[in-house]
Amino acid sequence: MKILVAGGAGFVGSHLCDALVEDGHHVLCADNLVTGSARNIEQLRKHTRFQYLHHDITQPLDVACDAIFSLASPASPVGYREHAVPTLRVNSLGTMNLLELAERQGARFLLASTSEVYGDPQVHPQPETYWGNVNPNGRRACYDEGKRFAEAATMEWQRSRGVDARIVRIFNTYGPRNALNDGRVMPNFITQALCGEPLTVYGDGSHTRSFCYVSDLVAGLLAAMFSDAANGEVYNLGNPDEFAIKELAQVVLEIVGGRAEIAYEPLRFSDDPTRRRPDITKARTELGWDVTVPLRQGLARTIAWYRTQIQAPAAVGA
């Protein structure tokens, strides 16, 4: 198949491109490198079934394709706060441009949405039927509401224009190629621990997150895209094992070793979700998908990659 991966030079997108090429597909990676990196796809550049296109999907795109993965958006607080208006544009105009391309080409479509559409949830764990508790005026709104709009657009193209489309809501994902200055808790902790700096925990560390290794997430994306029954459906993809942030900090310290400690700081944002855990019953039942990589195993792989990226303490945030 000819497959377009919008945002294919990003953390998740590059791993997805790897998997698609390995499976024998022809892959067109479109990315403007605002938060993606050319280094993430360097291993694919000379492959005959891979092509890179420097393109901003807020501008129309006309290419031949059989399937479209829509992953083009800043996804970390650092990324979407620095690029707030572009985040709104890529999730609105960009999503609609890709949906129109899917309609013209008769291509299957997958929107990579986010667990952030649930906001600070009042239902726990979060099933796909939960509508969320999102602050439309908060500092996260450019991303949270941008993705909620993208979901609405995807379902309207599916219902009224016949596009074969599905939505996946991605929960916290980690692994190699997750940028050191990403701003999310996992890269922050690993980078700080490797550099011998205190691990910064905001609040009392009781906030929870669920961490999915990137290879498991990619397997879920592929399962959702290539399932005929997924047309018009929404799936949570993430690890249902829930960890308090202070627990994660301790595990990172144990694996890294050294003398780094934990430093507690005030919460940054009042609307920071206090709990996050996916209900993945639907993905398990309908897609036959589940997580396979335990946290400690995934962390060991991720930390090994981060060690190759950090040359000295001054490299933090580089």
C-alpha positions as CSV (number, residue, x, y, z in Angstrom):
1,M,0.0,0.0,0.0
2,K,1.0,3.7,-0.5
3,I,0.7,5.2,3.0
4,L,1.0,8.9,4.0
5,V,2.3,9.5,7.5
6,A,1.7,13.2,8.4
7,G,4.1,14.0,11.3
8,G,6.2,11.0,10.3
9,A,9.5,12.6,11.6
10,G,8.1,12.9,15.1
11,F,8.7,10.6,18.0
12,V,5.8,8.2,17.4
13,G,5.6,8.9,13.7
14,S,9.1,7.8,13.0
15,H,8.6,4.5,14.7
16,L,5.4,4.1,12.8
17,C,7.3,4.8,9.5
18,D,9.9,2.1,10.5
19,A,7.2,-0.5,11.1
20,L,5.3,0.3,7.8
21,V,8.4,0.1,5.7
22,E,9.4,-3.2,7.4
23,D,5.9,-4.5,6.6
24,G,6.4,-3.8,2.9
25,H,4.5,-0.6,2.4
26,H,5.5,2.4,0.4
27,V,5.7,5.3,2.9
28,L,5.5,9.1,2.3
29,C,6.5,10.9,5.4
30,A,5.2,14.5,5.5
31,D,6.6,16.8,8.2
32,N,7.6,20.5,8.6
33,L,10.0,19.6,11.4
34,V,8.5,22.1,13.8
35,T,8.7,19.5,16.6
36,G,9.9,16.5,14.5
37,S,13.5,15.8,13.7
38,A,15.3,14.7,10.5
39,R,17.5,12.5,12.7
40,N,14.4,10.4,13.6
41,I,14.1,9.2,10.0
42,E,17.7,9.2,9.0
43,Q,17.7,5.3,9.0
44,L,15.0,5.3,6.3
45,R,16.3,8.0,3.9
46,K,18.0,5.6,1.4
47,H,15.2,3.0,1.5
48,T,13.5,2.6,-1.9
49,R,10.0,2.4,-0.3
50,F,10.4,5.6,1.8
51,Q,10.1,9.2,0.8
52,Y,10.3,12.4,2.9
53,L,8.3,15.5,2.0
54,H,9.0,18.7,3.8
55,H,5.4,20.0,4.1
56,D,3.1,21.9,6.5
57,I,-0.3,20.1,6.3
58,T,-2.1,23.4,7.0
59,Q,-1.5,23.8,3.3
60,P,-3.3,21.5,0.9
61,L,-1.5,18.3,-0.1
62,D,-2.3,16.3,-3.3
63,V,-0.5,12.9,-3.4
64,A,-1.6,9.4,-4.3
65,C,-2.2,7.3,-1.2
66,D,-4.2,4.3,0.0
67,A,-4.1,5.2,3.7
68,I,-3.3,8.3,5.8
69,F,-2.0,8.4,9.4
70,S,-2.7,11.9,10.8
71,L,0.0,12.5,13.5
72,A,1.1,16.0,12.7
73,S,0.8,18.1,15.8
74,P,3.0,19.2,18.7
75,A,2.1,16.8,21.5
76,S,4.1,18.0,24.5
77,P,3.5,21.0,26.8
78,V,6.8,22.5,25.6
79,G,5.9,22.0,22.0
80,Y,2.3,23.2,22.0
81,R,2.9,26.2,24.3
82,E,5.8,27.4,22.1
83,H,3.7,26.8,19.0
84,A,0.2,27.4,20.3
85,V,-1.4,29.0,17.2
86,P,0.2,26.5,14.8
87,T,-1.1,23.7,17.1
88,L,-4.6,25.0,16.7
89,R,-4.1,25.3,12.9
90,V,-2.6,21.9,12.3
91,N,-5.4,20.2,14.3
92,S,-8.1,22.1,12.5
93,L,-7.0,23.1,9.0
94,G,-4.4,20.4,8.8
95,T,-6.9,17.6,9.8
96,M,-9.5,18.8,7.3
97,N,-6.9,19.0,4.5
98,L,-5.9,15.4,5.2
99,L,-9.6,14.3,5.4
100,E,-10.2,16.0,2.0
101,L,-7.3,14.2,0.6
102,A,-8.6,10.9,2.0
103,E,-12.0,11.7,0.4
104,R,-10.4,12.4,-3.0
105,Q,-8.2,9.4,-3.0
106,G,-10.6,6.9,-1.4
107,A,-8.0,6.4,1.3
108,R,-8.5,5.0,4.7
109,F,-7.8,7.5,7.5
110,L,-6.6,7.3,11.1
111,L,-6.6,10.3,13.4
112,A,-4.0,10.2,16.3
113,S,-5.9,12.0,19.0
114,T,-5.0,12.1,22.7
115,S,-6.0,11.2,26.2
116,E,-6.0,15.0,26.8
117,V,-9.5,15.2,25.3
118,Y,-10.6,13.8,28.6
119,G,-9.1,16.8,30.5
120,D,-9.0,16.4,34.2
121,P,-11.3,13.3,34.3
122,Q,-14.2,12.8,36.6
123,V,-14.5,9.2,35.4
124,H,-11.7,6.8,36.2
125,P,-10.4,4.9,34.3
126,Q,-11.4,6.7,31.1
127,P,-13.5,4.7,28.6
128,E,-14.1,6.0,25.0
129,T,-17.7,6.9,26.0
130,Y,-16.6,9.5,28.5
131,W,-16.9,13.1,27.1
132,G,-14.3,14.6,29.2
133,N,-13.8,17.6,31.6
134,V,-11.7,20.1,29.6
135,N,-11.0,23.8,30.3
136,P,-11.5,25.5,26.9
137,N,-9.6,28.6,28.1
138,G,-6.7,27.0,29.9
139,R,-3.0,26.8,28.9
140,R,-3.5,23.3,27.5
141,A,-6.6,24.3,25.4
142,C,-4.7,24.8,22.2
143,Y,-3.9,21.1,22.2
144,D,-6.9,19.7,24.1
145,E,-9.5,21.5,22.2
146,G,-7.5,21.3,18.9
147,K,-7.7,17.5,19.2
148,R,-11.4,17.6,20.2
149,F,-12.1,19.6,17.0
150,A,-10.0,17.2,15.0
151,E,-12.1,14.3,16.3
152,A,-15.3,16.2,15.4
153,A,-14.0,16.8,11.8
154,T,-13.0,13.2,11.4
155,M,-16.4,11.8,12.4
156,E,-18.2,14.3,10.1
157,W,-16.1,13.2,7.1
158,Q,-16.8,9.6,8.1
159,R,-20.6,10.1,8.5
160,S,-21.4,12.6,5.8
161,R,-18.7,12.1,3.2
162,G,-18.1,8.3,3.4
163,V,-14.4,8.5,4.5
164,D,-13.3,5.2,6.1
165,A,-12.0,6.8,9.3
166,R,-11.1,5.8,12.8
167,I,-9.8,7.7,15.9
168,V,-7.2,6.5,18.4
169,R,-6.7,8.4,21.7
170,I,-3.1,8.0,22.7
171,F,-2.1,7.9,26.4
172,N,1.4,8.7,27.7
173,T,4.0,7.0,25.5
174,Y,7.7,6.8,25.9
175,G,10.7,5.3,24.2
176,P,13.8,6.1,22.1
177,R,13.6,9.3,20.0
178,N,11.4,11.1,22.5
179,A,13.3,14.4,22.6
180,L,15.3,15.3,25.6
181,N,13.6,18.7,25.9
182,D,10.2,17.3,25.3
183,G,8.9,18.6,28.6
184,R,6.9,15.6,29.6
185,V,7.6,13.7,32.8
186,M,9.4,10.6,31.3
187,P,12.1,12.5,29.3
188,N,12.5,15.0,32.1
189,F,13.1,12.3,34.7
190,I,15.5,10.3,32.6
191,T,17.5,13.3,31.5
192,Q,17.8,14.7,35.0
193,A,18.8,11.3,36.5
194,L,21.5,10.7,33.8
195,C,22.9,14.1,34.4
196,G,22.9,13.7,38.2
197,E,20.4,16.4,38.8
198,P,17.3,16.3,41.1
199,L,14.2,14.8,39.5
200,T,11.6,17.6,39.5
201,V,8.2,16.4,40.8
202,Y,5.4,19.0,40.7
203,G,3.0,18.9,43.6
204,D,3.2,16.1,46.1
205,G,3.8,13.4,43.4
206,S,0.4,11.8,43.8
207,H,-0.8,12.6,40.3
208,T,-0.9,9.5,38.2
209,R,-0.1,8.6,34.6
210,S,0.0,5.4,32.6
211,F,3.0,4.8,30.4
212,C,3.0,2.8,27.2
213,Y,6.2,1.8,25.4
214,V,6.3,3.1,21.8
215,S,6.4,-0.3,20.1
216,D,3.2,-1.3,21.8
217,L,1.5,1.9,20.7
218,V,2.7,1.5,17.1
219,A,1.2,-2.0,17.1
220,G,-2.1,-0.5,18.2
221,L,-2.0,2.1,15.5
222,L,-1.5,-0.6,12.9
223,A,-4.3,-2.7,14.3
224,A,-6.7,0.2,14.2
225,M,-5.8,1.3,10.7
226,F,-6.0,-2.2,9.1
227,S,-9.2,-3.3,10.8
228,D,-12.2,-3.1,8.5
229,A,-14.4,-3.0,11.6
230,A,-12.7,0.1,13.0
231,N,-14.4,2.4,10.5
232,G,-16.2,5.1,12.6
233,E,-14.8,3.9,15.9
234,V,-12.7,5.4,18.7
235,Y,-10.1,3.5,20.6
236,N,-8.0,4.2,23.7
237,L,-4.4,3.1,23.2
238,G,-2.2,3.1,26.3
239,N,-1.0,1.1,29.2
240,P,-3.7,0.5,31.9
241,D,-1.1,0.1,34.6
242,E,-1.3,3.4,36.7
243,F,1.7,4.9,38.5
244,A,2.0,7.9,40.8
245,I,4.6,10.3,39.5
246,K,6.7,9.9,42.7
247,E,6.7,6.1,42.0
248,L,7.9,6.7,38.5
249,A,10.7,8.9,39.8
250,Q,11.9,6.1,42.2
251,V,11.9,3.5,39.4
252,V,13.9,5.8,37.1
253,L,16.4,6.4,39.9
254,E,16.8,2.7,40.6
255,I,17.5,1.9,37.0
256,V,19.8,4.8,36.3
257,G,21.7,4.5,39.6
258,G,23.8,7.3,40.9
259,R,23.0,9.9,43.6
260,A,20.3,12.0,42.1
261,E,17.4,12.8,44.4
262,I,13.8,14.0,44.1
263,A,12.9,17.7,44.3
264,Y,9.3,18.8,44.9
265,E,8.1,22.0,43.3
266,P,4.6,23.7,43.2
267,L,2.2,22.6,40.5
268,R,2.7,24.5,37.2
269,F,-0.9,24.6,35.9
270,S,-4.2,24.4,37.9
271,D,-5.8,22.3,35.2
272,D,-3.1,19.6,35.2
273,P,-4.9,16.3,35.1
274,T,-4.7,14.6,38.5
275,R,-5.3,11.0,37.2
276,R,-4.8,9.3,33.9
277,R,-5.5,5.7,33.1
278,P,-7.1,4.2,29.9
279,D,-9.8,1.7,29.8
280,I,-8.5,-0.4,26.9
281,T,-11.3,-3.1,26.9
282,K,-12.5,-2.0,23.5
283,A,-9.1,-2.2,21.8
284,R,-8.5,-5.6,23.4
285,T,-11.9,-6.9,22.3
286,E,-12.2,-5.4,18.9
287,L,-8.6,-5.1,17.7
288,G,-7.0,-7.9,19.6
289,W,-4.4,-5.4,20.9
290,D,-2.8,-5.3,24.3
291,V,0.4,-4.0,25.9
292,T,3.4,-6.4,26.0
293,V,6.3,-4.3,27.4
294,P,6.5,-3.9,31.2
295,L,7.5,-0.5,32.5
296,R,10.9,-1.5,33.8
297,Q,11.8,-3.3,30.5
298,G,10.7,-0.3,28.4
299,L,12.5,2.1,30.8
300,A,15.7,0.1,30.5
301,R,15.6,0.4,26.7
302,T,14.7,4.0,26.8
303,I,17.4,5.0,29.3
304,A,20.0,3.1,27.2
305,W,19.1,5.3,24.2
306,Y,19.2,8.5,26.3
307,R,22.7,7.6,27.5
308,T,23.8,7.8,23.9
309,Q,22.3,11.3,23.5
310,I,23.7,12.9,26.6
311,Q,27.4,13.7,26.5
312,A,27.5,16.0,29.6
313,P,25.2,17.7,32.1
314,A,25.2,20.8,29.8
315,A,23.3,18.7,27.2
316,V,20.1,18.9,29.2
317,G,17.4,20.5,27.0
318,A,19.7,20.4,24.0
